[in-house]
């Protein structure tokens, strides 16, 4: 089995306070999130990530992360703690009445994620990777999150569900999935389009876009369930019972 020392590129020393193994892991994660964001998760091999991270040992990625899924978890582990801490602070500060305020909860969902637009250490790449993970057939975000402890995300989702009593239980998770898709695809697309500076598609200032994104999340959460949808839901219930 490869050793940690042999899997570390020797072109530069580890930063102060960081071991060679930690520096190697950080270099691999940075390379992976960049390549995944640029080309998509399925179109990037572990060997390509290994080369991009300048690892001399061809098995460095497998040694440190095992599989592509392990590497994806490492990307999430790099970015989600800061988002979770910001949400914890915001949720802890809410008084009981505000816990039923859909807009306030939407702000707590959107704002910490939007801060990744300004994170120079792979923040935009993280948003793009999450956008792809939402509907990925193998590495879906729901599947990955089910295996990860994230109490702040769970608390925010539970409080938002209570603030939306008009949504039947059977429709809550599909609606939340749409909200999650809007969040990450919206931020990732904004970063991409704002970076192009195209006159044909002018983008608003960051603060305006983020506030509008909150508006859109609120509208999606508060959208009433139509008679047609309720009828189809009842028909499905009858079919399952028969």
N, C-alpha and C positions, 0 to 999 in steps of 0.2 A: 504493500500500500504506500502511496506517496506520502511524504512527510510534509508538515506545514512549511518547513524551511525550504524544501525543494520546490514548492508550489508558489513561492513568492518571487516576483520579478525583482532583480537586483539593480535595476537602472537607477533607483533612488531609494533613500532610506525612509523608514516609516516616520510619519510626523511625530513630534514630541507627545508623549503620553499614549501613543498607540503602538501596539505590538505589530510585528511583521504580519502575523496571521490576520489581525484586524484590518490592517492596511490592504492586504490582499482581498479580503472579503468586500471591503468598501470599493475597491477598484472594479471588482467583478460586478457588483450591484450597479455601480454607475454606468458601466458599459452596457449591461443588460437593459436597464431602463431606457437608455438612449436608443439602442437598437430596436427594442420592442416598440418604442414610440414612433420611430421613423419608418419601420417596415412591417410592423405587426408581429404578434407573438408567434404565429405559426411559421413565418418566413425567416426566422432567425434560429440558427442551431447553437448548441452549447459550445461547439468548437469555435464558431465565429465570435461568440462572447469571450471565450478564452483568449483569442488573438487580440480582440479589441482592448481587453484589459491588460495586454502585454504580459501574459503569463507564460513562462517557459515550459512549465509542466503541463502537458496536454490534458491531464486529468484534474486540473485545479478546480474547475467549476464543479465537477462531480464530487470531488473530495469535500469541498466546503458546503455544497448545497444539495448534493444528491441528484435531483431531477430538476426539470424546468419548473415544476410546481413549487419545489422548495425555493427556487430562485425568485419566483413571483411572490411567495410569502415574505422573502427577505426585503423585496421592494416595498411591500405594504408595511412591514415592520419599521422600515426607515422613515416613512412619512406619516403613518396614521397616529403615532403617539402624540405628536404636537397638535393634530386636529382634535384628538380625543380630549386632550387637556384643556384646550380652548372651549370645547363644548361642555366639559365638566364645570368649568368656572361659570359659564353662562347659565347652565341648568341649575346650579347650586344657588345662584343669585335670584332666581325667579320666585315671586310670591305665588301662593296657591291660585289666585285668579289668573295670573299670566300663564299658568300651565295649560290653560284652555284657549290661549290666544294663538290662533293658527299662524298669523304673520310673525309673531315673536319666535315661535318654534321654527318657522321656515328660515328666519334670519340665522338662528343657531345652526341650522343644517347647512346653509349656503356660505356664510361668511368665513368660517375657518377653512373650508375647502378652497374658497376663492383666494385666500392668502397664499396658496401654493403658486399662483400666477407670478408672485414676486420672489419665490424661493429659487436662488440661482443653483442650488445643489439638486437639480433634477425635478423641481416642482412641477413644471409644465409636462415633462415626460410622465410623471406619476399620474397626472390628470388624464393624459391620452391613454395610458395603459389601463386605467380604471374604466374609461369609456369603452375600450375593447372588451374588457373582462365581463361587462354586464351581460352581454348576449353570447359569450364564447361557449361553444358546445362542449369543451373539455374543462376549461378553467373558469367557469362562471363565477361571478362575484358572490352570488348567493351561496354557492357551494363552498367557496373559499372562506367566506365569513362564518359559515356554520361551524367551521373547524377552528375559529379564532375567537378568543375572549375579547369582547369589546363592549363593556357595560355601558359606556356613555352612548354609543350608537343604539343599544337596546333600549335604554331609558328614553332617548329622544323619540325613537319609533313608537314606544308604548304611550308616551304622553301625547304624541301627535294623533295616534289612533283614538284616544279618548276625546281629543278635541274635534274629532270628525265623526260624531255619532250617526250621521246620516248614511255612512257607508256600511253596508252589510259586511259581516265578518268574511264572507266568501270573496268579497271584492277588495278587502283592505290590502292584502299583499300584492295583488296585481296593480293597484293604484300606487302603492309605495315603490314598486319596481319602475313604474313610469316616472315617478319623482326622481328616483336615483339616476335613471337614464338621462333625464333632462338636466340634472345637476352636472354630471361629469361630461356628457356630450356638449352641453352648452359652454362650459368653461374651456374644454379642450378646443372646440371650434372657434371660440372667441380668441384664444391665444394664437391659433393658426392664422385666422383672418386678420387680426390686428397686426400681426407681424408682417403681413404682405403689404399693408398700406395702400391697397388698391382704391383708386378714386371711384371706380364703378361700384364699390361696395364699402362705403364709409362705415366705420364702426364707432359707436359712441365712446366717450371716456369710460375708464374702468368703473368708476363709482356708479355711473348711470347704468351701465350694463349689469352690474351686480344687483343693483336695486330692482331693475327690470326682471332679472332672473328670480329674485324673491317674489315679485308680483306673479310671475308665471307659476312658480311652485304653489303659491297660495291658491291661485285659480284652479290648478289641477286638483289640489286637495279638497277644495270647497265645491267643485263642480257637482251638481246634483246627479243622482242616479236616475236615468230616464225610465219612463214606463216600459219602454221596449226592453231595456236591459233587465229590469225587475221581472218582467214576464218570462224572459229567457232563463233567468236564474231560477224561477219557480218551476219552469218546465224541466230544467235539468235536475232539480231536487226530486220531482215526481218520477223522472226516469230512473234515478239511482235507487229509489225506494221500491220500484216495481220489479 
